[in-house]
Amino acid sequence: MNPLSDRINNLAVSQTLAMAALARELKAQGKDIISLSLGEPDFNTPEFIKEAAKKAIDENYSTYTPVEGYLELKEAICKKFKRDNNLDYNPSQIVVSTGAKQSLYNIAQVMLNEGDEVILPAPYWVSYFEIIKLSGGVPVEVPTSVESDFKITPEQLEAAITPKTKMMWFSSPCNPSGSVYNREELTALAKVLEKYPNVYVVSDEIYEHINFSGTFCSIGSIPGMLERTITVNGVAKAFAMTGWRIGYIGAPEFIAKACTKIQGQVTSGANSIAQRATITAVEADPSVLNEMVSAFKSRRDLVVGLVKEIPGFKLNVPEGAFYVFPDVSYYFGKTVKGTEIKNATDFSMFLLAEANVATVTGDAFGNPNCIRFSYATSEALLTEAMRRIKEAVS
């Protein structure tokens, strides 16, 4: 008899983490695996941020922190939101958490009742679906495709809204597609939402600075949207601080207070040293990131060019983040080198076995026709990975 709860038995394993673990296991066995599975910058945390952390240690920031975050950090986040996103928040609307993933979990727990529907433009980040489900919500997937640049249309949004709709969650730049919604597109979505004042929006902007489009728009900056938008961000991606575990939200005050309440019973405040370092990160001019963003753009251009040479692959040109998300459905129903490919999961496992390249199936992101490559690694490894994939499917 299984003594574990139905809750955990019904929870899926994160497929990005599972593929990364499998790649590590195969590497430990001596296999020459190139892992393109995990979304983590291959840069070091900038020195000025590390120095701020060392200073915090020396100044003995070693006690419990306020549940919702240090006031100085919340004030710095408010200034960042105004500077970068034209969003007007005050410190009582900010909650700092142990990574943006906790921020999202807090939101789901405080906003969703059993049966509440959450619209997910697909593809979506892998954990949205399970977090919503775990919180009693019902994920409602709205499919997009490579032809639409993996963006939802106003017509699709309106068609997905029902009397049970409570929220819409999306990311821009998008993980996994790299798509970036512009102001015109977000305004068109906001026009639909005007008719449904009880629908709240989660705007996940963790990749905002890894953006090659030249502009960035937060949906909360569209007139009428700030009061119903929860803006999620953090320092993991832009500042190469994935292990520091700091995420934060800007939200209507009643939602921020609710997130503080649940966080107080689960983890309490985020790490003291990481918070002090984050003050320095969010106060910095985004231009300090130019070198890293330029490197990612160069890799994006390299990978897009190489993927276009692989027979049967279709892809958009991602405008942000550090992923490509090619449609590989051309291979479904075919047998390649003795392996029958029925779906994206089969294709991803085929590439691992035949090309020694770890990718993530699009099934994990709500798009069963695609697979995700992360290009957060060296150009030499990316070139070799694409060569292996092209050879495997030839």
C-alpha positions in Angstrom: 0.0 0.0 0.0 1.4 3.4 -1.0 1.4 5.6 2.1 2.1 8.8 0.1 -0.6 11.4 -0.4 -2.7 11.6 -3.6 -1.3 15.1 -3.9 2.3 13.9 -4.4 1.3 10.8 -6.3 -0.5 13.0 -8.9 2.4 15.5 -9.2 4.5 15.1 -12.3 8.3 15.3 -12.1 9.8 18.4 -13.7 11.0 17.1 -17.1 13.7 19.7 -17.5 15.2 18.6 -14.2 14.7 14.9 -15.0 16.5 15.2 -18.4 19.4 17.2 -16.8 19.7 14.5 -14.1 19.7 11.8 -16.8 22.4 13.6 -18.8 24.6 13.9 -15.6 24.1 10.2 -15.0 25.2 9.3 -18.5 28.2 11.6 -18.3 29.2 9.9 -15.0 29.1 6.6 -16.9 31.7 8.0 -19.3 29.4 9.0 -22.2 30.2 12.2 -24.1 26.9 13.9 -23.5 26.2 17.5 -24.6 23.4 18.8 -22.3 21.1 21.4 -23.8 18.4 20.7 -21.3 18.7 23.1 -18.4 17.9 26.8 -18.4 20.9 28.2 -16.6 23.3 30.9 -17.8 26.9 29.7 -18.2 28.3 32.9 -16.8 29.5 33.8 -13.3 27.7 36.1 -11.1 29.1 39.6 -11.7 31.9 40.6 -9.3 30.2 43.7 -7.9 27.3 41.5 -6.7 29.6 39.0 -5.1 31.4 41.9 -3.4 28.1 43.0 -2.0 27.5 39.5 -0.6 30.9 39.5 1.1 30.2 42.9 2.6 26.9 41.6 4.0 28.7 38.6 5.6 31.2 41.0 7.2 28.4 43.2 8.4 26.8 40.2 10.1 23.5 40.0 8.1 23.0 36.5 9.6 19.7 36.7 11.4 16.2 35.9 10.2 14.9 38.3 7.6 11.5 39.9 7.3 9.1 37.4 5.7 8.4 39.7 2.8 12.0 40.8 2.4 14.2 43.6 3.6 12.6 47.0 3.3 15.8 48.3 1.5 15.5 45.6 -1.1 11.7 46.2 -1.6 12.4 49.9 -2.1 15.1 49.0 -4.7 12.7 46.7 -6.5 10.1 49.5 -6.7 12.7 51.8 -8.3 13.7 49.0 -10.7 10.0 48.4 -11.7 9.6 52.1 -12.4 12.9 52.5 -14.3 12.7 49.3 -16.5 9.0 48.7 -16.7 7.1 51.9 -16.0 5.3 50.1 -13.1 4.3 52.1 -10.0 4.5 49.9 -6.9 5.2 50.8 -3.3 7.1 48.5 -0.9 3.9 47.1 0.6 3.2 45.6 -2.8 6.5 43.7 -3.1 7.2 40.2 -1.7 10.7 38.7 -2.0 10.8 34.9 -2.1 13.3 32.0 -2.4 13.3 32.1 -6.2 10.6 33.1 -8.7 9.3 29.5 -8.6 8.3 30.1 -5.0 6.7 33.4 -6.0 4.6 31.5 -8.5 3.6 28.8 -6.0 2.6 31.5 -3.4 0.4 33.2 -6.0 -1.4 29.9 -7.0 -1.9 29.0 -3.3 -3.5 32.4 -2.4 -5.5 33.0 -5.6 -6.9 29.6 -6.6 -9.9 27.7 -5.3 -10.8 24.2 -6.4 -11.9 24.2 -10.0 -10.8 27.7 -10.8 -9.5 27.8 -14.4 -6.1 29.3 -15.4 -5.5 30.1 -19.1 -2.0 29.0 -20.2 -0.9 30.1 -23.7 1.1 27.0 -24.8 4.0 26.6 -24.8 4.4 27.6 -21.2 7.1 27.1 -18.6 7.1 23.5 -17.4 6.2 24.2 -13.8 3.1 26.4 -14.4 0.8 23.4 -15.1 1.8 21.4 -12.0 1.8 24.4 -9.6 -1.7 25.3 -10.8 -2.9 21.7 -10.5 -1.4 21.3 -7.0 -3.2 24.4 -5.9 -6.6 23.1 -7.0 -6.7 25.0 -10.3 -7.6 23.7 -13.7 -5.0 24.6 -16.4 -6.6 25.5 -19.7 -4.1 25.2 -22.5 -4.4 27.5 -25.5 -2.3 26.1 -28.3 0.0 28.3 -30.5 2.4 27.2 -33.2 5.7 28.1 -34.8 3.7 29.9 -37.5 2.2 32.4 -35.0 5.6 32.9 -33.3 4.1 30.9 -30.4 1.9 33.9 -29.3 -1.7 33.8 -28.3 -4.2 36.0 -30.2 -6.9 38.1 -28.7 -9.5 35.9 -30.4 -8.0 32.8 -28.8 -7.9 34.5 -25.4 -11.5 35.5 -25.5 -12.6 32.0 -26.7 -10.8 30.4 -23.7 -12.5 32.6 -21.0 -15.4 31.0 -19.2 -17.3 31.8 -16.0 -14.7 29.7 -14.2 -11.7 31.6 -15.5 -9.7 33.2 -12.6 -6.3 33.9 -14.1 -4.0 33.9 -17.1 -0.3 33.0 -16.7 2.3 33.7 -19.3 6.0 34.6 -19.7 7.6 37.2 -22.0 10.3 36.5 -23.1 8.8 33.1 -23.2 10.5 29.9 -21.9 10.6 27.8 -24.0 10.0 29.6 -27.3 11.9 32.8 -26.8 8.9 34.8 -28.1 8.5 38.4 -26.8 5.1 40.1 -26.8 5.3 43.8 -28.0 3.2 46.6 -26.6 0.7 46.4 -29.5 0.1 42.7 -28.9 -0.2 43.1 -25.1 -2.6 46.0 -25.6 -4.8 43.8 -27.8 -4.9 41.2 -25.1 -5.7 43.8 -22.4 -8.6 45.0 -24.5 -10.1 41.5 -24.2 -9.5 41.4 -20.5 -11.2 44.7 -20.0 -14.5 42.8 -20.5 -13.6 40.4 -17.7 -12.6 42.4 -14.7 -12.4 39.4 -12.4 -9.6 37.7 -14.4 -6.1 38.3 -13.0 -2.8 38.0 -15.0 0.5 36.6 -13.9 3.2 38.1 -16.1 6.5 36.2 -15.7 9.3 38.5 -16.7 12.3 36.6 -15.4 14.0 36.9 -18.9 13.2 40.5 -19.5 16.8 41.6 -19.9 17.8 38.7 -22.1 15.9 40.3 -25.0 17.2 41.0 -28.5 14.1 42.9 -29.8 15.3 46.3 -28.6 12.2 47.0 -26.5 10.3 45.4 -23.6 6.8 45.9 -22.4 5.2 44.7 -19.1 1.5 44.1 -19.4 1.0 45.9 -16.1 2.1 49.1 -17.8 -1.0 48.9 -20.1 -3.7 51.3 -18.8 -6.1 49.4 -16.6 -3.9 46.4 -16.1 -1.7 47.2 -13.1 -4.6 46.6 -10.6 -5.1 43.0 -11.9 -1.5 42.0 -12.8 1.0 40.2 -10.6 4.5 40.8 -12.1 7.0 38.1 -11.3 10.7 38.6 -11.7 14.0 37.8 -10.1 17.8 37.9 -10.5 18.5 34.3 -11.6 18.7 34.6 -15.3 19.8 38.2 -16.1 22.5 38.3 -13.3 23.5 34.6 -13.5 22.3 34.1 -9.9 20.3 30.8 -10.3 21.8 29.4 -7.1 21.2 32.5 -5.0 17.4 31.8 -5.1 15.8 35.2 -5.1 12.6 36.0 -6.9 10.0 38.7 -6.2 6.6 40.0 -7.2 4.9 43.3 -7.6 1.1 42.9 -7.0 -2.0 44.5 -5.7 -1.5 45.0 -1.9 -4.1 42.4 -0.8 -2.3 39.8 -2.9 1.1 40.7 -1.6 -0.2 40.5 2.0 -1.7 37.0 1.2 1.6 35.8 -0.3 3.5 37.1 2.8 1.0 35.2 5.0 1.5 31.9 3.3 5.3 32.4 3.0 5.4 33.1 6.8 4.0 29.6 7.4 6.2 27.8 4.9 9.7 29.2 4.4 9.7 32.6 6.1 12.1 35.2 4.6 14.6 34.5 1.9 18.3 34.2 2.5 19.8 37.3 4.2 23.1 37.4 2.2 21.4 36.8 -1.1 18.9 39.6 -0.4 21.7 42.1 0.3 23.5 41.1 -2.9 20.2 41.5 -4.8 19.9 45.1 -3.7 23.1 45.8 -5.6 21.9 43.8 -8.6 18.5 45.5 -9.1 20.1 49.0 -8.4 22.6 48.4 -11.2 22.0 50.0 -14.7 20.9 47.2 -17.0 23.8 48.1 -19.3 26.1 46.1 -17.1 24.4 43.0 -18.7 25.2 44.1 -22.3 28.2 41.7 -22.7 26.2 38.7 -21.6 23.2 39.6 -23.7 25.4 40.1 -26.7 26.9 36.6 -26.2 23.5 35.1 -26.0 22.4 36.9 -29.2 25.5 35.6 -31.0 24.7 32.0 -29.9 21.0 32.5 -30.9 22.1 33.5 -34.4 24.5 30.6 -34.6 22.0 28.0 -33.5 19.1 29.3 -35.6 21.4 29.1 -38.7 22.5 25.6 -37.9 19.0 24.3 -37.0 17.7 25.6 -40.4 20.2 23.2 -42.0 18.6 20.2 -40.3 16.0 18.5 -42.5 12.5 18.6 -41.2 13.0 21.2 -38.4 10.8 24.3 -38.4 11.5 27.2 -36.0 10.7 30.8 -35.2 13.6 33.2 -34.5 13.4 33.7 -30.8 13.7 37.4 -29.6 14.6 36.6 -26.0 15.6 34.1 -23.3 18.2 31.5 -24.4 16.2 28.7 -26.0 15.2 27.5 -29.5 12.0 25.5 -29.8 11.9 23.8 -33.2 8.9 21.9 -34.5 10.0 18.3 -35.2 6.7 16.8 -36.1 8.1 16.0 -39.6 9.6 12.9 -38.0 6.5 11.6 -36.2 5.4 8.3 -37.6 8.8 7.7 -39.2 11.5 5.2 -38.3 15.0 6.7 -38.0 18.0 4.4 -37.6 15.7 1.6 -36.3 13.9 3.8 -33.8 10.2 4.6 -34.3 9.4 8.2 -33.6 5.8 8.6 -32.4 6.1 12.0 -30.7 8.4 14.7 -29.3 9.4 12.6 -26.3 10.5 9.8 -28.5 12.5 12.2 -30.6 14.2 13.8 -27.6 15.1 10.3 -26.3 16.3 9.3 -29.8 18.7 12.3 -29.8 20.0 11.4 -26.4 20.7 7.8 -27.5 21.9 8.4 -31.0 23.5 11.9 -30.9 24.4 12.1 -27.2 22.6 15.4 -27.0 20.2 16.1 -24.1 17.1 18.2 -25.0 13.7 18.5 -23.5 10.4 17.3 -25.0 7.8 19.9 -25.9 5.2 17.8 -24.1 6.7 19.3 -20.9 5.7 22.8 -22.1 2.3 22.0 -23.5 3.4 21.7 -27.2 3.8 18.1 -28.3 5.3 19.0 -31.7 8.5 20.6 -30.5 11.6 20.1 -28.5 13.6 22.7 -26.5 17.3 23.4 -26.8 19.0 25.7 -24.4 21.9 27.6 -26.0 23.4 28.7 -22.6 26.7 27.0 -23.4 29.7 27.6 -25.5 29.5 28.2 -29.3 31.9 25.2 -29.8 29.6 22.8 -27.9 26.5 24.2 -29.7 28.1 23.7 -33.1 29.1 20.2 -32.2 25.6 19.4 -30.8 23.9 20.6 -34.0 26.4 18.6 -36.1 25.5 15.5 -34.1 21.8 16.1 -34.4 22.0 16.7 -38.2 24.0 13.5 -38.6 21.6 11.5 -36.4 18.6 12.3 -38.5 20.3 12.2 -41.9 
